[in-house]
Amino acid sequence: MADRVASLQRPDGFWSTSLLAPPDVGSPESSCTGFFTYGLAAGVRMGLLDAKRFSPVIERGWRALASATVDGRLGRVQQIGDSPDAVQITDAQLYGSGALLLAASELVH
């Protein structure tokens, strides 16, 4: 599953609002990027995933999250809904911040 998730990462380091869309199509989204970055980093830290294979994916994810942080707020967070939708740098939700903090907690180990 980790290989499939990694293959869906966009060239800019984000994952899209829809994982069914090709990685270069759709809007970059921060909450899934945070959760996937966290999960992959935790897998590497626990020795379940190969660090050489997944470290570049994790690093691109973290750089994408950092690029979406403006004035202390994480933007590009998809709003709650029942289908993928476009997001802007000004779109924020609390769960996006939680995903960012989880990713950060794994990267400091």
C-alpha positions in Angstrom: 0.0 0.0 0.0 2.9 2.4 0.8 4.3 1.9 -2.7 0.9 2.8 -4.2 0.5 5.8 -2.0 4.0 7.0 -2.9 3.2 6.6 -6.6 0.3 9.0 -6.3 2.3 11.8 -5.0 2.3 14.9 -7.2 5.5 16.3 -8.6 5.1 19.3 -6.2 5.1 16.9 -3.2 1.4 17.2 -2.4 -1.2 14.5 -2.9 -4.3 15.6 -4.8 -7.8 16.1 -3.6 -8.7 13.0 -5.5 -6.5 9.9 -5.4 -8.3 8.6 -8.5 -7.0 11.5 -10.6 -3.5 11.3 -12.1 -0.9 12.8 -9.8 -0.4 15.8 -12.1 -4.1 16.7 -12.2 -6.3 18.1 -9.6 -5.7 20.4 -6.7 -2.8 20.0 -4.2 -4.2 19.2 -0.8 -2.5 19.5 2.6 -4.4 17.3 5.0 -3.9 14.1 3.0 -0.3 15.2 2.4 0.2 15.5 6.1 -1.4 12.2 6.9 0.5 10.3 4.2 3.8 12.0 5.2 3.1 11.0 8.8 2.2 7.4 7.9 5.2 6.9 5.7 7.6 8.5 8.2 6.2 6.3 11.0 6.7 3.2 8.8 10.3 4.1 8.2 10.9 4.9 11.8 9.5 1.6 12.9 11.5 -0.3 10.3 8.5 -1.4 8.3 9.4 0.6 5.2 12.7 1.1 3.4 14.2 4.4 4.3 16.1 4.7 1.0 12.9 4.2 -1.0 10.5 6.4 1.1 12.7 9.2 2.5 12.5 11.2 -0.8 8.7 10.9 -0.8 8.6 12.0 2.9 10.9 14.9 2.3 8.8 16.1 -0.7 5.7 15.8 1.4 7.2 17.9 4.2 8.4 20.6 1.8 4.9 20.8 0.3 3.4 21.2 3.7 5.9 23.9 4.6 5.0 25.7 1.3 1.3 25.7 2.3 2.0 27.3 5.7 1.2 31.0 5.6 1.2 33.3 8.7 1.3 30.3 11.0 -1.7 28.6 9.3 -1.8 25.5 7.1 -3.7 26.2 3.9 -4.8 24.1 1.0 -7.0 22.0 3.3 -10.0 20.5 1.6 -13.3 21.5 3.2 -15.5 18.8 4.7 -17.7 17.3 2.0 -18.7 14.2 0.1 -16.5 14.7 -3.0 -13.1 16.1 -4.0 -13.1 19.8 -4.6 -10.6 22.5 -5.5 -8.7 24.1 -2.6 -6.9 27.4 -2.2 -3.9 28.5 -0.1 -6.4 30.3 2.2 -8.6 27.1 2.9 -7.9 25.8 6.4 -9.5 23.3 8.8 -8.3 22.1 12.2 -7.8 18.6 11.0 -5.2 19.9 8.5 -3.2 21.3 11.4 -3.4 18.0 13.2 -2.0 16.2 10.1 0.8 18.7 9.9 1.7 18.2 13.6 1.6 14.4 13.3 4.0 14.5 10.3 6.3 16.9 12.3 6.2 14.5 15.3 7.6 11.7 13.1 10.2 13.9 11.4 11.9 15.0 14.7 12.7 11.4 15.8 
